[in-house]
């Protein structure tokens, strides 16, 4: 086919306008990307609540970052959508903490062993997670949000009387670390007597608010091992003493009631096939232990107490599947309104029915591990 110059010019102009039109349309419909709502299914290792504000909750996932509850929309908002390809490691959250006196300030100890060379950092936000500062810790210690026993308690803890002071119990035999500048720099606590452990070396760190002025003198640390696995310091971490407790199992989580100076600790050796575990209560005044296990021959991990009334206690088993309901209950939930005293426990999910909350695929599925708790003692 032969075209004269006039006709060729006409066709060229039409194509030019058509191309420009397509380009304008593409620009006007520029695509954006975000999170796809699938209704859960992953591992939420902890739910952490603000001490000072109502309806402020954070969900800590093992490989998906942190989510914040939005009370207005009744939905969970992802806080780590800013993470780049070079920072994928930060989606693994080892531990999370809210500043007890400044609820807008939150912290995440983030890192994953198999992403970005295991780069790890203390992440700090001063605006409820809208923006974040990064203080890398890789040179001193690495963390692993998707590591073994990630359901255990929070190994990152902030001194309730001084938000600049925080402690972190590491994995990989690295020991206990302390920061005095809100997580910017860290030093190893050389006085701590036992930093051997296994890969999940530390289970939790707690402060007794009864012994705080400009900083707290009484610190309790759980180590994820058998034998001597609970330690207490009454002199700001200068010296440490073993506390006893259940030494044939590994502590998983602990909560401390400053109101009546009672410490609750859950224990497990792993799954039901590993045998022994339990729930124990320690009186910091009399220095005595009490076995308050709801039901024997299983391990426990999740625990929560009501802050204003520590007589109300909720615990859950860990990897105990023998009591499944037809639709998939695995672990058990027990409640006591008498501080866990003998005969006061009631199993709460024995006769319940499932509410799938609009997520149909949950029907017929089991709970793989019901072992986290609301960190700040309300349920």
Helices and strands as residue ranges (DSSP letters): H 5-28, E 44-49, E 57-61, E 66-70, E 75-78, G 85-91, E 93-98, E 106-111, G 116-118, E 120-125, E 133-136, E 156-158, E 166-169, E 176-179, E 187-188, E 202-207, G 209-211, E 219-223, E 230-233, E 241-242, E 250-257, E 262-268, G 272-274, E 277-283, E 288-291, E 300-306, E 309-317, E 333-336, E 346-347, G 360-362
